[in-house]
Amino acid sequence: MLHLELLRHGETELGGGLRGSLDDALTEQGWAQLRAAVQGAGPWDRLISSPLQRCARFAEEVALANALPLHFEADLQELHFGDWEGRTAAQLMDSDAEALGRFWADPYAFTPPNGEPLLQFEARVLAALRRLQQRHTGERLLLITHGGVMRLLLARARGLPRQDLLQVNVGYAQRFRLRLDADGQLAELP
């Protein structure tokens, strides 16, 4: 069994919208959100982080402050939104409302132009989880990652139909606890 605590990055300099693989930094507010989120949390045996700086810089701070090993896992990066990266839903409603509606209705059935298909995203995230399970069974891991990664894992833990993925709400610096059983089943913990 593996205990996972998921933490989404805080507010970023370029604001909301579809950040995807864009590598913008945290704002001062984003740093404050994350520091508040981990206050009194843990303990953890190690940290695993997306290599994008909105996750990685805070992971480095927590690892240093708690003398914990830190590993950057590229497969825990956000979904690549292709031509939609850096754009907000409001902007897309003006320019590409039909496509955005199809994506929101079933992100597995519609991929943003030049974006990463959700099945491919799911495969890489779940492969990363399997590797973590093989390497760190019995440990408590803090995963600092992105909203899309967390939505995927939470939807699976909650047994939601895959088209409901985007109905899972994950705010900045929000933390969730999961258990990954030996058979690969995820369960959300209180």
TORPA-992592 format. One record per residue (C-alpha): residue in three letters; x, y, z; residue number from 1. Coordinates in Angstrom, 2 decimals, m for minus. Each point is the difference from the previous one (the first is absolute). Layout:
BEGIN
<pt><aa>ALA</aa><x>X</x><y>Y</y><z>Z</z><i>NUM</i></pt>
...
***
This chain:
BEGIN
<pt><aa>MET</aa><x>0.00</x><y>0.00</y><z>0.00</z><i>1</i></pt>
<pt><aa>LEU</aa><x>1.10</x><y>3.56</y><z>m0.75</z><i>2</i></pt>
<pt><aa>HIS</aa><x>m1.30</x><y>3.13</y><z>1.75</z><i>3</i></pt>
<pt><aa>LEU</aa><x>m0.21</x><y>3.02</y><z>m2.28</z><i>4</i></pt>
<pt><aa>GLU</aa><x>m0.65</x><y>3.56</y><z>0.95</z><i>5</i></pt>
<pt><aa>LEU</aa><x>m0.74</x><y>2.07</y><z>m3.11</z><i>6</i></pt>
<pt><aa>LEU</aa><x>0.67</x><y>3.74</y><z>0.03</z><i>7</i></pt>
<pt><aa>ARG</aa><x>m0.82</x><y>2.31</y><z>m2.88</z><i>8</i></pt>
<pt><aa>HIS</aa><x>2.33</x><y>2.91</y><z>m0.68</z><i>9</i></pt>
<pt><aa>GLY</aa><x>m1.07</x><y>3.51</y><z>1.03</z><i>10</i></pt>
<pt><aa>GLU</aa><x>m0.94</x><y>3.05</y><z>m2.05</z><i>11</i></pt>
<pt><aa>THR</aa><x>2.37</x><y>0.73</y><z>m2.89</z><i>12</i></pt>
<pt><aa>GLU</aa><x>1.31</x><y>3.22</y><z>m1.52</z><i>13</i></pt>
<pt><aa>LEU</aa><x>m1.94</x><y>m0.39</y><z>m3.22</z><i>14</i></pt>
<pt><aa>GLY</aa><x>m3.23</x><y>m0.69</y><z>1.86</z><i>15</i></pt>
<pt><aa>GLY</aa><x>m2.79</x><y>m2.41</y><z>m0.78</z><i>16</i></pt>
<pt><aa>GLY</aa><x>m0.84</x><y>m1.72</y><z>m3.21</z><i>17</i></pt>
<pt><aa>LEU</aa><x>1.53</x><y>m3.07</y><z>m1.56</z><i>18</i></pt>
<pt><aa>ARG</aa><x>3.64</x><y>0.03</y><z>1.14</z><i>19</i></pt>
<pt><aa>GLY</aa><x>0.89</x><y>m3.51</y><z>m1.23</z><i>20</i></pt>
<pt><aa>SER</aa><x>3.71</x><y>m0.18</y><z>m0.77</z><i>21</i></pt>
<pt><aa>LEU</aa><x>0.56</x><y>3.75</y><z>0.40</z><i>22</i></pt>
<pt><aa>ASP</aa><x>2.60</x><y>0.49</y><z>2.71</z><i>23</i></pt>
<pt><aa>ASP</aa><x>m1.06</x><y>3.14</y><z>1.84</z><i>24</i></pt>
<pt><aa>ALA</aa><x>1.09</x><y>0.71</y><z>3.58</z><i>25</i></pt>
<pt><aa>LEU</aa><x>m2.05</x><y>0.29</y><z>3.16</z><i>26</i></pt>
<pt><aa>THR</aa><x>m1.18</x><y>3.40</y><z>1.22</z><i>27</i></pt>
<pt><aa>GLU</aa><x>0.62</x><y>1.09</y><z>3.59</z><i>28</i></pt>
<pt><aa>GLN</aa><x>m3.63</x><y>m0.98</y><z>0.62</z><i>29</i></pt>
<pt><aa>GLY</aa><x>0.72</x><y>m3.43</y><z>m1.53</z><i>30</i></pt>
<pt><aa>TRP</aa><x>2.93</x><y>m0.51</y><z>2.37</z><i>31</i></pt>
<pt><aa>ALA</aa><x>m2.17</x><y>1.06</y><z>2.96</z><i>32</i></pt>
<pt><aa>GLN</aa><x>m2.79</x><y>m2.38</y><z>m1.08</z><i>33</i></pt>
<pt><aa>LEU</aa><x>2.40</x><y>m2.94</y><z>m0.13</z><i>34</i></pt>
<pt><aa>ARG</aa><x>1.71</x><y>0.81</y><z>3.29</z><i>35</i></pt>
<pt><aa>ALA</aa><x>m3.40</x><y>0.18</y><z>1.70</z><i>36</i></pt>
<pt><aa>ALA</aa><x>m1.08</x><y>m3.28</y><z>m1.64</z><i>37</i></pt>
<pt><aa>VAL</aa><x>2.87</x><y>m2.02</y><z>1.49</z><i>38</i></pt>
<pt><aa>GLN</aa><x>m0.06</x><y>1.64</y><z>3.44</z><i>39</i></pt>
<pt><aa>GLY</aa><x>m0.41</x><y>m2.89</y><z>2.45</z><i>40</i></pt>
<pt><aa>ALA</aa><x>m0.25</x><y>m2.56</y><z>m2.83</z><i>41</i></pt>
<pt><aa>GLY</aa><x>2.04</x><y>m3.15</y><z>m0.43</z><i>42</i></pt>
<pt><aa>PRO</aa><x>2.13</x><y>m1.71</y><z>1.01</z><i>43</i></pt>
<pt><aa>TRP</aa><x>1.29</x><y>m1.23</y><z>m3.34</z><i>44</i></pt>
<pt><aa>ASP</aa><x>2.82</x><y>m2.34</y><z>m0.93</z><i>45</i></pt>
<pt><aa>ARG</aa><x>0.81</x><y>1.77</y><z>m3.26</z><i>46</i></pt>
<pt><aa>LEU</aa><x>m1.20</x><y>2.61</y><z>m2.49</z><i>47</i></pt>
<pt><aa>ILE</aa><x>m0.84</x><y>m0.59</y><z>m3.63</z><i>48</i></pt>
<pt><aa>SER</aa><x>m0.56</x><y>3.05</y><z>m2.20</z><i>49</i></pt>
<pt><aa>SER</aa><x>m0.76</x><y>1.04</y><z>m3.52</z><i>50</i></pt>
<pt><aa>PRO</aa><x>3.15</x><y>1.62</y><z>m1.42</z><i>51</i></pt>
<pt><aa>LEU</aa><x>m1.91</x><y>3.15</y><z>m1.02</z><i>52</i></pt>
<pt><aa>GLN</aa><x>1.09</x><y>2.88</y><z>2.21</z><i>53</i></pt>
<pt><aa>ARG</aa><x>m3.48</x><y>0.74</y><z>1.41</z><i>54</i></pt>
<pt><aa>CYS</aa><x>0.34</x><y>m3.37</y><z>1.78</z><i>55</i></pt>
<pt><aa>ALA</aa><x>3.76</x><y>m0.59</y><z>0.14</z><i>56</i></pt>
<pt><aa>ARG</aa><x>1.12</x><y>3.17</y><z>1.81</z><i>57</i></pt>
<pt><aa>PHE</aa><x>m2.40</x><y>m0.62</y><z>2.90</z><i>58</i></pt>
<pt><aa>ALA</aa><x>0.92</x><y>m3.70</y><z>0.08</z><i>59</i></pt>
<pt><aa>GLU</aa><x>3.65</x><y>1.02</y><z>0.42</z><i>60</i></pt>
<pt><aa>GLU</aa><x>m0.92</x><y>2.26</y><z>2.91</z><i>61</i></pt>
<pt><aa>VAL</aa><x>m2.01</x><y>m2.73</y><z>1.79</z><i>62</i></pt>
<pt><aa>ALA</aa><x>2.67</x><y>m2.65</y><z>m0.64</z><i>63</i></pt>
<pt><aa>LEU</aa><x>2.72</x><y>2.24</y><z>1.41</z><i>64</i></pt>
<pt><aa>ALA</aa><x>m2.04</x><y>1.09</y><z>3.04</z><i>65</i></pt>
<pt><aa>ASN</aa><x>m0.91</x><y>m3.62</y><z>0.85</z><i>66</i></pt>
<pt><aa>ALA</aa><x>3.24</x><y>m1.74</y><z>m1.10</z><i>67</i></pt>
<pt><aa>LEU</aa><x>m1.98</x><y>m2.18</y><z>m2.42</z><i>68</i></pt>
<pt><aa>PRO</aa><x>1.11</x><y>m1.61</y><z>m3.27</z><i>69</i></pt>
<pt><aa>LEU</aa><x>m1.50</x><y>1.68</y><z>m3.07</z><i>70</i></pt>
<pt><aa>HIS</aa><x>m0.56</x><y>m1.56</y><z>m3.42</z><i>71</i></pt>
<pt><aa>PHE</aa><x>m1.28</x><y>1.85</y><z>m3.08</z><i>72</i></pt>
<pt><aa>GLU</aa><x>m2.42</x><y>m2.11</y><z>m2.04</z><i>73</i></pt>
<pt><aa>ALA</aa><x>m0.58</x><y>1.30</y><z>m3.54</z><i>74</i></pt>
<pt><aa>ASP</aa><x>m3.04</x><y>m2.25</y><z>m0.46</z><i>75</i></pt>
<pt><aa>LEU</aa><x>m1.85</x><y>1.96</y><z>2.72</z><i>76</i></pt>
<pt><aa>GLN</aa><x>m0.03</x><y>3.14</y><z>m2.14</z><i>77</i></pt>
<pt><aa>GLU</aa><x>m3.29</x><y>1.58</y><z>m1.01</z><i>78</i></pt>
<pt><aa>LEU</aa><x>m1.93</x><y>m0.97</y><z>m3.13</z><i>79</i></pt>
<pt><aa>HIS</aa><x>1.41</x><y>1.78</y><z>m3.06</z><i>80</i></pt>
<pt><aa>PHE</aa><x>m2.83</x><y>2.14</y><z>m1.37</z><i>81</i></pt>
<pt><aa>GLY</aa><x>1.58</x><y>0.62</y><z>m3.40</z><i>82</i></pt>
<pt><aa>ASP</aa><x>m1.28</x><y>3.16</y><z>m1.71</z><i>83</i></pt>
<pt><aa>TRP</aa><x>m2.07</x><y>0.81</y><z>3.09</z><i>84</i></pt>
<pt><aa>GLU</aa><x>2.96</x><y>0.40</y><z>2.36</z><i>85</i></pt>
<pt><aa>GLY</aa><x>0.05</x><y>3.36</y><z>1.76</z><i>86</i></pt>
<pt><aa>ARG</aa><x>m3.61</x><y>0.76</y><z>m0.94</z><i>87</i></pt>
<pt><aa>THR</aa><x>m2.94</x><y>0.33</y><z>2.36</z><i>88</i></pt>
<pt><aa>ALA</aa><x>m3.38</x><y>m1.67</y><z>m0.37</z><i>89</i></pt>
<pt><aa>ALA</aa><x>m1.50</x><y>3.46</y><z>m0.66</z><i>90</i></pt>
<pt><aa>GLN</aa><x>2.43</x><y>0.60</y><z>m2.88</z><i>91</i></pt>
<pt><aa>LEU</aa><x>m0.76</x><y>m3.44</y><z>m1.42</z><i>92</i></pt>
<pt><aa>MET</aa><x>m3.76</x><y>0.64</y><z>0.28</z><i>93</i></pt>
<pt><aa>ASP</aa><x>0.52</x><y>3.00</y><z>m2.30</z><i>94</i></pt>
<pt><aa>SER</aa><x>2.19</x><y>m1.79</y><z>m2.55</z><i>95</i></pt>
<pt><aa>ASP</aa><x>m0.74</x><y>m3.73</y><z>0.27</z><i>96</i></pt>
<pt><aa>ALA</aa><x>m3.19</x><y>m0.50</y><z>2.04</z><i>97</i></pt>
<pt><aa>GLU</aa><x>m1.15</x><y>m3.19</y><z>m1.75</z><i>98</i></pt>
<pt><aa>ALA</aa><x>3.34</x><y>m1.77</y><z>0.47</z><i>99</i></pt>
<pt><aa>LEU</aa><x>0.25</x><y>1.13</y><z>3.63</z><i>100</i></pt>
<pt><aa>GLY</aa><x>m3.50</x><y>m1.32</y><z>0.63</z><i>101</i></pt>
<pt><aa>ARG</aa><x>0.94</x><y>m3.37</y><z>m1.47</z><i>102</i></pt>
<pt><aa>PHE</aa><x>3.13</x><y>m0.12</y><z>2.18</z><i>103</i></pt>
<pt><aa>TRP</aa><x>m1.97</x><y>0.84</y><z>3.17</z><i>104</i></pt>
<pt><aa>ALA</aa><x>m2.71</x><y>m2.55</y><z>m0.86</z><i>105</i></pt>
<pt><aa>ASP</aa><x>2.47</x><y>m2.87</y><z>m0.46</z><i>106</i></pt>
<pt><aa>PRO</aa><x>3.73</x><y>0.80</y><z>0.08</z><i>107</i></pt>
<pt><aa>TYR</aa><x>0.78</x><y>m3.60</y><z>m1.01</z><i>108</i></pt>
<pt><aa>ALA</aa><x>m1.97</x><y>0.37</y><z>m3.21</z><i>109</i></pt>
<pt><aa>PHE</aa><x>1.38</x><y>3.41</y><z>m1.04</z><i>110</i></pt>
<pt><aa>THR</aa><x>3.63</x><y>1.15</y><z>0.03</z><i>111</i></pt>
<pt><aa>PRO</aa><x>0.86</x><y>3.71</y><z>m0.24</z><i>112</i></pt>
<pt><aa>PRO</aa><x>1.68</x><y>0.85</y><z>m3.33</z><i>113</i></pt>
<pt><aa>ASN</aa><x>3.61</x><y>m1.26</y><z>0.09</z><i>114</i></pt>
<pt><aa>GLY</aa><x>m0.52</x><y>m1.07</y><z>3.61</z><i>115</i></pt>
<pt><aa>GLU</aa><x>0.71</x><y>m3.19</y><z>1.89</z><i>116</i></pt>
<pt><aa>PRO</aa><x>m2.80</x><y>m2.58</y><z>m0.22</z><i>117</i></pt>
<pt><aa>LEU</aa><x>m1.45</x><y>m0.74</y><z>3.43</z><i>118</i></pt>
<pt><aa>LEU</aa><x>0.57</x><y>m3.75</y><z>m0.42</z><i>119</i></pt>
<pt><aa>GLN</aa><x>3.71</x><y>0.71</y><z>m0.52</z><i>120</i></pt>
<pt><aa>PHE</aa><x>0.04</x><y>2.36</y><z>3.03</z><i>121</i></pt>
<pt><aa>GLU</aa><x>m1.76</x><y>m2.61</y><z>2.13</z><i>122</i></pt>
<pt><aa>ALA</aa><x>2.47</x><y>m2.70</y><z>m1.10</z><i>123</i></pt>
<pt><aa>ARG</aa><x>3.07</x><y>2.06</y><z>0.94</z><i>124</i></pt>
<pt><aa>VAL</aa><x>m1.42</x><y>1.10</y><z>3.38</z><i>125</i></pt>
<pt><aa>LEU</aa><x>m1.02</x><y>m3.56</y><z>0.92</z><i>126</i></pt>
<pt><aa>ALA</aa><x>3.39</x><y>m1.34</y><z>m1.16</z><i>127</i></pt>
<pt><aa>ALA</aa><x>1.68</x><y>2.51</y><z>2.35</z><i>128</i></pt>
<pt><aa>LEU</aa><x>m2.25</x><y>m1.19</y><z>2.83</z><i>129</i></pt>
<pt><aa>ARG</aa><x>0.93</x><y>m3.64</y><z>m0.65</z><i>130</i></pt>
<pt><aa>ARG</aa><x>3.70</x><y>0.89</y><z>0.08</z><i>131</i></pt>
<pt><aa>LEU</aa><x>m0.47</x><y>1.86</y><z>3.28</z><i>132</i></pt>
<pt><aa>GLN</aa><x>m1.84</x><y>m2.98</y><z>1.44</z><i>133</i></pt>
<pt><aa>GLN</aa><x>2.79</x><y>m2.39</y><z>m1.03</z><i>134</i></pt>
<pt><aa>ARG</aa><x>2.73</x><y>2.21</y><z>1.46</z><i>135</i></pt>
<pt><aa>HIS</aa><x>m1.67</x><y>1.30</y><z>3.14</z><i>136</i></pt>
<pt><aa>THR</aa><x>m2.54</x><y>m2.54</y><z>1.29</z><i>137</i></pt>
<pt><aa>GLY</aa><x>m0.91</x><y>0.71</y><z>3.62</z><i>138</i></pt>
<pt><aa>GLU</aa><x>1.17</x><y>3.62</y><z>m0.16</z><i>139</i></pt>
<pt><aa>ARG</aa><x>m1.87</x><y>3.28</y><z>0.33</z><i>140</i></pt>
<pt><aa>LEU</aa><x>0.60</x><y>2.23</y><z>m3.01</z><i>141</i></pt>
<pt><aa>LEU</aa><x>m0.84</x><y>3.64</y><z>m0.56</z><i>142</i></pt>
<pt><aa>LEU</aa><x>m0.67</x><y>0.53</y><z>m3.73</z><i>143</i></pt>
<pt><aa>ILE</aa><x>0.13</x><y>3.63</y><z>m1.07</z><i>144</i></pt>
<pt><aa>THR</aa><x>m1.71</x><y>0.14</y><z>m3.34</z><i>145</i></pt>
<pt><aa>HIS</aa><x>m2.73</x><y>1.54</y><z>m2.16</z><i>146</i></pt>
<pt><aa>GLY</aa><x>m3.78</x><y>0.23</y><z>m0.05</z><i>147</i></pt>
<pt><aa>GLY</aa><x>m0.41</x><y>m2.39</y><z>m2.94</z><i>148</i></pt>
<pt><aa>VAL</aa><x>2.15</x><y>m2.72</y><z>1.58</z><i>149</i></pt>
<pt><aa>MET</aa><x>m1.93</x><y>0.33</y><z>3.25</z><i>150</i></pt>
<pt><aa>ARG</aa><x>m3.39</x><y>m0.02</y><z>m1.75</z><i>151</i></pt>
<pt><aa>LEU</aa><x>0.97</x><y>m3.23</y><z>m1.77</z><i>152</i></pt>
<pt><aa>LEU</aa><x>1.11</x><y>m1.74</y><z>3.21</z><i>153</i></pt>
<pt><aa>LEU</aa><x>m2.95</x><y>1.28</y><z>2.05</z><i>154</i></pt>
<pt><aa>ALA</aa><x>m2.52</x><y>m1.00</y><z>m2.67</z><i>155</i></pt>
<pt><aa>ARG</aa><x>1.44</x><y>m3.53</y><z>0.02</z><i>156</i></pt>
<pt><aa>ALA</aa><x>0.01</x><y>m0.15</y><z>3.81</z><i>157</i></pt>
<pt><aa>ARG</aa><x>m3.63</x><y>1.17</y><z>0.07</z><i>158</i></pt>
<pt><aa>GLY</aa><x>m1.07</x><y>m2.45</y><z>m2.70</z><i>159</i></pt>
<pt><aa>LEU</aa><x>m1.32</x><y>2.74</y><z>m2.29</z><i>160</i></pt>
<pt><aa>PRO</aa><x>m0.75</x><y>m0.65</y><z>m3.68</z><i>161</i></pt>
<pt><aa>ARG</aa><x>2.90</x><y>1.26</y><z>m2.05</z><i>162</i></pt>
<pt><aa>GLN</aa><x>m2.03</x><y>2.70</y><z>m1.76</z><i>163</i></pt>
<pt><aa>ASP</aa><x>m0.56</x><y>1.59</y><z>3.45</z><i>164</i></pt>
<pt><aa>LEU</aa><x>3.72</x><y>0.65</y><z>0.47</z><i>165</i></pt>
<pt><aa>LEU</aa><x>m0.34</x><y>3.76</y><z>m0.39</z><i>166</i></pt>
<pt><aa>GLN</aa><x>m2.78</x><y>0.12</y><z>2.61</z><i>167</i></pt>
<pt><aa>VAL</aa><x>2.60</x><y>m0.70</y><z>2.71</z><i>168</i></pt>
<pt><aa>ASN</aa><x>0.89</x><y>3.32</y><z>1.62</z><i>169</i></pt>
<pt><aa>VAL</aa><x>3.62</x><y>0.58</y><z>1.05</z><i>170</i></pt>
<pt><aa>GLY</aa><x>0.94</x><y>3.49</y><z>1.18</z><i>171</i></pt>
<pt><aa>TYR</aa><x>3.43</x><y>1.58</y><z>0.29</z><i>172</i></pt>
<pt><aa>ALA</aa><x>2.06</x><y>m1.53</y><z>2.85</z><i>173</i></pt>
<pt><aa>GLN</aa><x>m2.75</x><y>m2.51</y><z>0.78</z><i>174</i></pt>
<pt><aa>ARG</aa><x>1.07</x><y>m3.27</y><z>1.65</z><i>175</i></pt>
<pt><aa>PHE</aa><x>m1.58</x><y>m3.44</y><z>m0.28</z><i>176</i></pt>
<pt><aa>ARG</aa><x>0.99</x><y>m3.33</y><z>1.55</z><i>177</i></pt>
<pt><aa>LEU</aa><x>m0.13</x><y>m3.28</y><z>m1.93</z><i>178</i></pt>
<pt><aa>ARG</aa><x>0.98</x><y>m3.59</y><z>0.61</z><i>179</i></pt>
<pt><aa>LEU</aa><x>1.34</x><y>m2.14</y><z>m2.83</z><i>180</i></pt>
<pt><aa>ASP</aa><x>m0.55</x><y>m3.68</y><z>0.73</z><i>181</i></pt>
<pt><aa>ALA</aa><x>2.27</x><y>m2.80</y><z>m1.20</z><i>182</i></pt>
<pt><aa>ASP</aa><x>m2.51</x><y>m0.81</y><z>m2.77</z><i>183</i></pt>
<pt><aa>GLY</aa><x>0.19</x><y>3.57</y><z>m1.35</z><i>184</i></pt>
<pt><aa>GLN</aa><x>m3.35</x><y>1.16</y><z>1.46</z><i>185</i></pt>
<pt><aa>LEU</aa><x>m0.16</x><y>3.61</y><z>1.18</z><i>186</i></pt>
<pt><aa>ALA</aa><x>m2.11</x><y>1.05</y><z>2.97</z><i>187</i></pt>
<pt><aa>GLU</aa><x>m0.52</x><y>3.50</y><z>1.34</z><i>188</i></pt>
<pt><aa>LEU</aa><x>0.65</x><y>0.44</y><z>3.72</z><i>189</i></pt>
<pt><aa>PRO</aa><x>m1.59</x><y>2.57</y><z>2.33</z><i>190</i></pt>
***
